[in-house]
Amino acid sequence: MSGYLINFMVYTLAMVGLIFLALFIYKKTAVMPGGKSRSKFLGVEDVMSLTPRKSLYVVRAGSERFLIASDMDRTTLISKLDGDNSAERNIPQERTPSIDELPDITNYSVRKKAVMKEMAKKINL
């Protein structure tokens, strides 16, 4: 009788172990919730929520970074970010600028929240 009980416990522990192993492998290889994958090329570096439906994102694509505004209806590229010490911000108020007209925002890592708030004000987010 005790032999059956020991066999039952061993097989039950083995099955529980396999379930945990499968869960571990799934977590390491699956796409993360919210669209976050384990991509080394593309990623969201920072998010700032302006209102519940409006946000600013700093997106990294390779070695470049971009400031992107998003709301319920649209997503807009605001600027390409640089690491220099001088800042150039000339966004026209009348219309949305094309990609070639977008200014480079520099010194982002030091003043990132202030820069994001200024850009949000300029595009009326």
Sequence and secondary structure as in RCSB ss.txt:
>XXXX:A:sequence
MSGYLINFMVYTLAMVGLIFLALFIYKKTAVMPGGKSRSKFLGVEDVMSLTPRKSLYVVRAGSERFLIASDMDRT
TLISKLDGDNSAERNIPQERTPSIDELPDITNYSVRKKAVMKEMAKKINL
>XXXX:A:secstr
 HHHHHHHHHHHHHHHHHHHHHHHHHHHHS  GGG    SSEEEEEEEEEETTEEEEEEEETTEEEEEEE SS E
EEEEEE  SS       SSS   GGG  EE STTTSHHHHHHHHHHHTT 
